[in-house]
């Protein structure tokens, strides 16, 4: 249980990740910044708070789903591919959900 709590903490504070040679820290920081930008963007949308909550849930569920998609790949051989898939999939799912289901509803 302690390892799970530390892993969740690393998602929110990437500076606590101790990696040799800083290879992993830059990618974790990039992921953290992009997710933070998307989250702040969701907060500034002029839609009902339930829809904002739904978009936030889509954001985190799609990020976790993309994590499980690339979980079997070797990180150091495919680091750019892994981060690209995770971020593009997450952004695409949030934008698709917003434009397809939430934008035109009143």
C-alpha positions as CSV (number, residue, x, y, z in Angstrom):
1,X,0.0,0.0,0.0
2,X,2.9,2.3,0.7
3,X,4.3,1.8,-2.8
4,X,0.9,2.7,-4.3
5,X,0.7,5.9,-2.3
6,X,4.2,6.9,-3.4
7,X,3.4,6.2,-7.0
8,X,0.3,8.4,-6.8
9,X,2.3,11.1,-5.1
10,X,4.8,11.0,-8.0
11,X,2.0,11.7,-10.5
12,X,1.3,15.0,-8.7
13,X,4.8,16.0,-7.7
14,X,7.2,14.8,-10.4
15,X,10.2,16.4,-8.7
16,X,10.2,13.7,-6.1
17,X,11.0,11.1,-8.7
18,X,14.6,10.0,-8.3
19,X,16.0,8.9,-11.7
20,X,19.5,8.4,-12.8
21,X,20.6,10.9,-15.4
22,X,17.4,12.9,-15.5
23,X,16.0,11.0,-18.4
24,X,12.7,10.1,-16.8
25,X,12.3,13.3,-14.9
26,X,11.9,15.5,-18.0
27,X,9.2,13.2,-19.4
28,X,7.3,13.0,-16.1
29,X,7.5,16.8,-15.9
30,X,6.2,17.3,-19.4
31,X,3.3,14.9,-18.7
32,X,2.5,16.7,-15.5
33,X,2.6,20.2,-17.2
34,X,0.3,19.1,-20.0
35,X,-2.2,17.5,-17.7
36,X,-2.2,20.6,-15.5
37,X,-2.8,22.8,-18.6
38,X,-5.7,20.7,-19.7
39,X,-7.1,20.7,-16.2
40,X,-6.9,24.5,-15.9
41,X,-8.4,24.8,-19.4
42,X,-11.4,22.6,-18.3
43,X,-11.9,24.8,-15.2
44,X,-12.1,28.0,-17.4
45,X,-14.7,26.5,-19.8
46,X,-18.1,28.2,-19.5
47,X,-20.1,25.0,-19.0
48,X,-22.0,23.6,-16.0
49,X,-19.9,22.2,-13.2
50,X,-21.2,18.7,-13.7
51,X,-19.8,18.7,-17.2
52,X,-16.5,20.0,-16.0
53,X,-16.4,17.2,-13.5
54,X,-17.2,14.7,-16.3
55,X,-14.4,16.2,-18.5
56,X,-12.0,15.9,-15.6
57,X,-12.9,12.3,-15.1
58,X,-12.4,11.7,-18.8
59,X,-9.0,13.3,-18.5
60,X,-7.8,11.1,-15.7
61,X,-9.4,7.9,-17.0
62,X,-8.0,8.4,-20.5
63,X,-4.5,9.1,-19.0
64,X,-4.7,5.9,-16.9
65,X,-6.0,3.9,-19.9
66,X,-3.1,5.2,-22.1
67,X,-0.7,4.3,-19.3
68,X,-2.0,0.7,-19.5
69,X,-1.7,0.7,-23.3
70,X,2.0,1.5,-23.2
71,X,2.9,-0.3,-20.0
72,X,4.6,-3.2,-21.7
73,X,7.0,-1.1,-23.8
74,X,10.6,-0.6,-22.7
75,X,10.9,3.0,-21.5
76,X,14.5,3.8,-22.6
77,X,14.0,2.4,-26.1
78,X,10.6,4.1,-26.7
79,X,10.5,7.1,-24.3
80,X,9.3,9.7,-26.9
81,X,6.8,7.2,-28.3
82,X,5.4,6.4,-24.9
83,X,5.0,10.1,-23.8
84,X,3.5,11.0,-27.2
85,X,1.0,8.2,-27.1
86,X,0.0,9.1,-23.6
87,X,-0.4,12.8,-24.1
88,X,-2.0,12.7,-27.6
89,X,-4.5,10.0,-26.5
90,X,-5.4,12.0,-23.4
91,X,-5.8,15.3,-25.3
92,X,-7.8,13.6,-28.1
93,X,-10.2,11.9,-25.7
94,X,-10.9,15.2,-23.8
95,X,-11.4,17.2,-27.0
96,X,-13.5,14.4,-28.6
97,X,-15.7,14.3,-25.5
98,X,-16.1,18.0,-25.3
99,X,-16.9,18.6,-29.0
100,X,-19.0,15.5,-29.5
101,X,-21.1,15.4,-26.4
102,X,-20.8,18.6,-24.3
103,X,-20.3,21.6,-26.5
104,X,-23.8,21.9,-28.1
105,X,-25.9,20.7,-25.1
106,X,-27.7,23.3,-23.1
